[in-house]
Structure formats: C-alpha cells, structure tokens
Amino acid sequence: MARGSLRRRGGGRRLAAAAILSPLFVLVAALGTRTGLWGYAVGHDLLAMRLGLALAAIGAVAALALLVSALRRRASPWLAGLAVVVSAATVGGYAWQMSRLADGPPDDISTDLAEVPGFGALDARRGGQGPALTGGIEACPGALPALTQVPPGAAAWALQESGFALDGGVTVARAAGTHRGFWFGVTHDAVVRIRPGRTDVRVAARDGRAHGGEACRLATQISERLRVVE
C-alpha cells in the first residue's frame, strides 16, 4: 500500500514537472538569446515558438491528467491546481504572443509618412535592413508629432527615458538612439527629427521581423515625452 502511494506520488510529480517545463524552457531560450549563446532565429523561432509550444501542449495534457488523478484522490490537489494554473497561463501566453505577431502594426513606425525620417549615423549599423513597410498614425495611434521645435536636449531626454542609448548622437536637428529588448535582445533604432514648428519620431526594428507592435509602443513613449515639452 505504501509502495503504491509512493509510486502515485512520483507519477504526480512527473506530470507536474511536464506542466511547468515549457515556461522554464522559454526562459532559457530567451536568456540564451539575450546573452548571445545563440541567435534570434534559434532562440525565438526554433526553441521558444516551436519546441516550447510543443512542450506547452504536452504540459496541458499532463496538467489535465494530474487534475483527473486529483479528483480521484490519487494525486495532491494542490499540485494539480498549480499544474493547471501554470499550464493555462503558458498556453494563454502563447496564444497572446502569436496574436500579437500576426495582428500587430508594422515594426517600423513614423510620425511623418510623407517624408519619413532617416536614421543618419545608424544606417551603417542597420546595414540596409528593416521592415518592408513603414506605418503611421493609422497603424499606431499614439505615434504623434510634437508640433513645436523641441530642444535637442529634450529630444535626447525623451529617448533615454524610453530606454534608448544615444548611440546615434545628438545635434540641433536630430537625436538618435538604440534600444535592446530585455528577453530576446531585439534591437530597435529611433530617430527624433527636429524642424521649425514640428518634431517627428521614427522607430524601427533592425532585423526586419515582426515583434508584436514593439516599435509602436516605443514610438508612442517617445512621442508622449516630446509632447510634454511642447
């Protein structure tokens, strides 16, 4: 009887481990990409979005099996509850991320589509890469120009407060910088173009991939800070 109880307990722990394996796997994939152990295509596309998704499906089945065992009093209800919560959050997270990647705005956002700002000194680092499509206010409602000639110091402040390093320099006509994402280390470049009566912003991913509207989020942050000093 005791041996059977230990066997059931060990099986429950294995099912719980299967349920939480996917988020741990994604964490390793993300941090490995961030630290340069492997590239984005391996860390995000292969490890996180393919293998991690398969592990999430296995984890969901394991969590349901553990829940059934708990209802039959063959497994700990606390362990089953934890497995179900983690599995549901993981599957929900994947659904949310896939929706963002599929339906998000272009990862190149400009407040001026008639005369899109260039990246200046950052063009050499970008190597001619980037998203094929540049979106404006229709795709990203928060990306609005500041209707004034913002001081260069204020433009630099807006970039830094939005998480950008001033790698592209600051002049009387422009400020530019680079942002590196925390999890997968995705690089976005930004330029603030300063003209009499108007200051525009452009943010674009350096790799040309979709990143779930990250360029829109960053452009909106910069725009909001610039318009504070109007």
C-alpha positions as CSV (number, residue, x, y, z in Angstrom):
1,M,0.0,0.0,0.0
2,A,2.8,2.4,1.0
3,R,4.8,1.4,-2.1
4,G,1.7,2.1,-4.3
5,S,1.2,5.5,-2.7
6,L,4.9,6.5,-3.3
7,R,4.5,5.4,-6.9
8,R,1.4,7.5,-7.4
9,R,3.1,10.5,-5.7
10,G,6.2,10.1,-8.0
11,G,3.9,10.0,-11.1
12,G,2.1,13.1,-9.9
13,R,5.4,15.0,-9.6
14,R,6.4,13.9,-13.1
15,L,3.1,15.2,-14.5
16,A,3.6,18.5,-12.6
17,A,7.1,18.8,-13.9
18,A,5.9,18.3,-17.5
19,A,3.3,21.0,-17.0
20,I,5.9,23.6,-15.9
21,L,8.7,22.6,-18.3
22,S,7.5,24.8,-21.2
23,P,7.8,28.2,-19.4
24,L,11.2,27.2,-18.0
25,F,12.3,26.2,-21.5
26,V,11.2,29.5,-22.9
27,L,13.1,31.4,-20.1
28,V,16.3,29.5,-21.0
29,A,15.7,30.2,-24.7
30,A,15.1,33.9,-24.1
31,L,18.1,34.4,-21.8
32,G,20.4,32.4,-24.1
33,T,19.4,34.7,-27.0
34,R,19.8,37.8,-24.9
35,T,23.3,36.8,-23.8
36,G,24.4,35.8,-27.3
37,L,24.6,32.0,-26.8
38,W,22.5,31.6,-30.0
39,G,20.8,33.8,-32.5
40,Y,17.2,35.1,-32.5
41,A,16.2,32.5,-35.2
42,V,17.3,29.7,-32.9
43,G,16.2,31.2,-29.6
44,H,12.9,32.6,-30.6
45,D,11.7,30.8,-33.7
46,L,13.0,27.3,-33.0
47,L,13.3,26.9,-29.2
48,A,10.6,29.2,-27.9
49,M,7.9,29.2,-30.7
50,R,8.3,25.6,-31.9
51,L,9.8,23.4,-29.3
52,G,8.4,25.5,-26.4
53,L,4.9,25.4,-28.0
54,A,5.1,21.6,-28.3
55,L,6.1,21.4,-24.7
56,A,3.2,23.6,-23.7
57,A,0.8,21.2,-25.4
58,I,2.3,18.3,-23.6
59,G,2.2,20.2,-20.4
60,A,-1.5,20.9,-20.9
61,V,-2.2,17.2,-21.3
62,A,-0.1,16.4,-18.2
63,A,-2.0,19.0,-16.2
64,L,-5.4,17.6,-17.2
65,A,-4.2,14.1,-16.3
66,L,-3.0,15.3,-12.9
67,L,-6.3,17.1,-12.3
68,V,-8.2,13.8,-13.1
69,S,-5.9,12.0,-10.7
70,A,-6.5,14.6,-8.0
71,L,-10.3,14.3,-8.5
72,R,-9.9,10.5,-7.9
73,R,-7.8,11.2,-4.8
74,R,-4.7,9.7,-6.4
75,A,-2.7,12.9,-6.5
76,S,-2.3,16.1,-4.5
77,P,-5.0,18.7,-5.3
78,W,-2.5,21.5,-4.6
79,L,0.0,20.0,-7.0
80,A,-2.8,19.5,-9.6
81,G,-4.0,23.1,-9.1
82,L,-0.5,24.5,-9.6
83,A,0.0,22.5,-12.7
84,V,-3.3,23.6,-14.2
85,V,-2.7,27.3,-13.4
86,V,0.9,27.2,-14.9
87,S,-0.3,25.3,-18.0
88,A,-3.2,27.6,-18.6
89,A,-1.0,30.7,-18.2
90,T,1.5,29.2,-20.6
91,V,-1.0,28.3,-23.3
92,G,-2.7,31.7,-22.9
93,G,0.7,33.4,-23.2
94,Y,1.4,31.6,-26.4
95,A,-2.0,32.5,-27.8
96,W,-1.4,36.1,-26.9
97,Q,2.1,36.2,-28.4
98,M,1.0,34.6,-31.7
99,S,-1.9,37.0,-32.0
100,R,0.5,40.0,-31.4
101,L,2.9,38.7,-34.0
102,A,0.1,38.1,-36.6
103,D,-2.0,41.2,-36.0
104,G,0.4,43.9,-34.6
105,P,1.3,47.0,-36.5
106,P,4.5,47.2,-38.7
107,D,7.7,47.2,-36.7
108,D,8.7,50.5,-38.4
109,I,6.6,53.5,-37.2
110,S,7.0,57.1,-38.3
111,T,5.0,60.2,-37.3
112,D,5.6,61.5,-40.8
113,L,4.9,59.2,-43.8
114,A,5.2,62.0,-46.4
115,E,8.9,62.5,-45.6
116,V,10.0,59.6,-43.4
117,P,13.0,60.5,-41.2
118,G,16.2,58.6,-42.0
119,F,18.4,57.1,-39.3
120,G,21.5,59.0,-40.2
121,A,24.6,57.6,-38.5
122,L,22.7,54.4,-37.5
123,D,22.1,53.5,-41.2
124,A,25.5,51.9,-41.3
125,R,24.7,49.7,-38.3
126,R,21.3,48.8,-39.7
127,G,23.0,47.5,-42.9
128,G,20.1,48.4,-45.1
129,Q,17.8,46.1,-43.2
130,G,14.5,46.7,-41.6
131,P,10.8,46.1,-42.1
132,A,9.5,46.5,-45.6
133,L,6.5,48.6,-44.6
134,T,6.5,51.8,-42.5
135,G,3.3,52.6,-40.6
136,G,1.9,55.8,-39.3
137,I,-0.8,57.0,-37.1
138,E,-3.4,54.7,-38.7
139,A,-1.3,51.7,-37.5
140,C,-0.1,53.3,-34.3
141,P,-2.5,56.0,-32.9
142,G,0.0,57.1,-30.2
143,A,2.7,58.0,-32.7
144,L,2.0,61.7,-33.0
145,P,4.5,64.5,-33.9
146,A,5.3,67.3,-31.4
147,L,4.0,70.5,-33.1
148,T,7.0,72.5,-32.0
149,Q,10.8,72.7,-32.4
150,V,11.8,70.6,-29.5
151,P,15.3,71.4,-28.0
152,P,17.9,68.8,-28.7
153,G,18.4,68.1,-25.0
154,A,14.6,67.4,-24.7
155,A,14.8,65.0,-27.6
156,A,17.8,63.2,-26.0
157,W,15.9,63.1,-22.7
158,A,12.8,61.6,-24.4
159,L,14.9,58.8,-26.0
160,Q,16.7,58.0,-22.8
161,E,13.5,58.0,-20.7
162,S,12.1,55.5,-23.2
163,G,15.0,53.1,-22.7
164,F,17.3,54.1,-25.6
165,A,21.0,54.6,-25.6
166,L,22.2,57.7,-27.5
167,D,24.3,55.7,-30.0
168,G,23.4,57.9,-33.0
169,G,24.4,61.2,-31.5
170,V,22.6,64.5,-30.8
171,T,22.6,67.6,-33.0
172,V,20.5,70.7,-33.3
173,A,18.4,68.9,-36.0
174,R,18.2,65.3,-34.7
175,A,18.8,62.8,-31.9
176,A,19.1,59.1,-32.4
177,G,19.5,56.0,-30.2
178,T,19.2,52.3,-29.9
179,H,17.0,50.1,-27.7
180,R,17.7,46.5,-26.9
181,G,14.9,44.4,-25.6
182,F,15.3,42.5,-22.3
183,W,14.2,39.0,-23.1
184,F,15.4,38.2,-26.7
185,G,17.7,41.2,-27.1
186,V,15.8,42.6,-30.1
187,T,17.3,45.9,-31.4
188,H,15.1,48.9,-32.3
189,D,16.6,52.1,-33.6
190,A,14.9,55.5,-33.1
191,V,15.4,59.0,-34.6
192,V,13.9,62.3,-33.4
193,R,14.0,64.8,-36.3
194,I,13.8,68.4,-35.2
195,R,12.5,71.1,-37.5
196,P,10.9,74.6,-37.0
197,G,7.4,74.0,-35.8
198,R,7.5,70.2,-35.8
199,T,9.4,67.3,-34.3
200,D,9.0,63.8,-35.7
201,V,9.8,60.4,-34.5
202,R,10.6,57.1,-36.2
203,V,11.3,53.8,-34.6
204,A,12.1,50.6,-36.5
205,A,13.4,47.1,-35.7
206,R,16.8,46.4,-37.0
207,D,16.1,42.8,-38.1
208,G,13.0,43.4,-40.3
209,R,10.9,40.9,-38.3
210,A,7.5,41.4,-36.7
211,H,7.8,41.9,-32.9
212,G,4.2,42.4,-31.9
213,G,4.0,46.1,-32.1
214,E,7.1,46.9,-30.1
215,A,8.1,49.7,-32.5
216,C,4.6,51.3,-31.9
217,R,5.0,51.0,-28.2
218,L,8.4,52.7,-28.2
219,A,7.4,55.4,-30.7
220,T,4.4,56.2,-28.5
221,Q,6.5,56.6,-25.4
222,I,9.0,58.9,-27.2
223,S,6.1,60.9,-28.7
224,E,4.4,61.3,-25.4
225,R,7.5,62.6,-23.7
226,L,8.3,65.0,-26.6
227,R,4.7,66.5,-26.4
228,V,5.2,67.2,-22.7
229,V,7.7,69.9,-23.6
230,E,5.6,71.5,-26.4
